[in-house]
Amino acid sequence: MNYLVTAGPTREFLDPVRYISNRSSGKMGYALAAAARKAGHAVTLITGPVALTPPEGVKVVPVVTALDMLTAVRAHLPKSEVVIMAAAVADFRPKFVSKTKLKKRTLRPVLTLVPNPDILQTIKPLKGKRLFVGFAAETDHLITEAKRKLEAKGLDLIVANDVTRADSGFDVDTNAVTLVAKGGNPRNLPVLTKTALAEGLVAMISHPRSTWADFRF
């Protein structure tokens, strides 16, 4: 199968020096790309700026901003059968971007932001028979938000994790997630390494959806 995986953060620039970003390390997305390639799939990895070595045998498409990532996803979507959106895409970007460094004495303390397009919602009309998997990093109302995003973005599966936990989410090698599949009940998984979780998710995806609830990680 042909996998399209997004990973890492995006950067939304104020000027050539400053930008808005987030804490995503890209580890989960890179683990997913590596797991899919290990399982014999063709993989395109669209990645924001990270300090990671790309998996061998994977086509890497580097991007910086949310708009860059959207353009890359659109370009590679037609050949993809499984789309896993593990990137932490910035929700907003500065309305005005200076071509030169803004001086502290003239930099305004209030920034005007505009919303970035939601990549999954943008490509939702193009889903067809493709399998869409999303990730939700939350600090509260985990299941409520996961179910909302599952429906709003037209996902088949969403992987939700509580990033307030020390053993889950940003900058660590483990994740404790809840799987919410379309038409199914939330399923809490134990703490797993991101590699083990990625390999389990890729294996689960290869099985009929009717068996997902019983798949063992």
C-alpha angles and dihedrals in degrees: 000000000000114000127197113196128180122201145174132020131303125231122222111197131224092181136334090292109034131058143164116240143141142241099268112135095189092234096126094048093046090049090052092050091049092047093050091049091047088054090056101259127136108247135198113191116199105194138185120213110306139151095238135112111241117242116261117261094022124120106235123206111186118207135169113195133042090250089052090052093049091052091050094047091051091050095051100035098087093066095042126100098176121038118192114185105198096147121112099229117194112250093211140029132195113273092219124042118193119219089212131045112280112236118234092235091057100033110112116230091224120066124205110222133190126199121261116225115265101244097207094046089048094054094037093100088056095053098105110155093338120123112240120200123181137185128222120198106194140170097198142005088033100172095038092053093043092053092046093052092044090059099036095050098040094241129170092204137008126197110209126191135180105234093194088076118096092222098048139061127359126043097353133101096230136067135196106199143173118220117215114186127188107270093005140099123259112270121203116212125201121250107289135175111260088244092055092045092049093049090048093050093049091049092047092050090056090060125077112277091240088068098049095095090059098041112124121223 
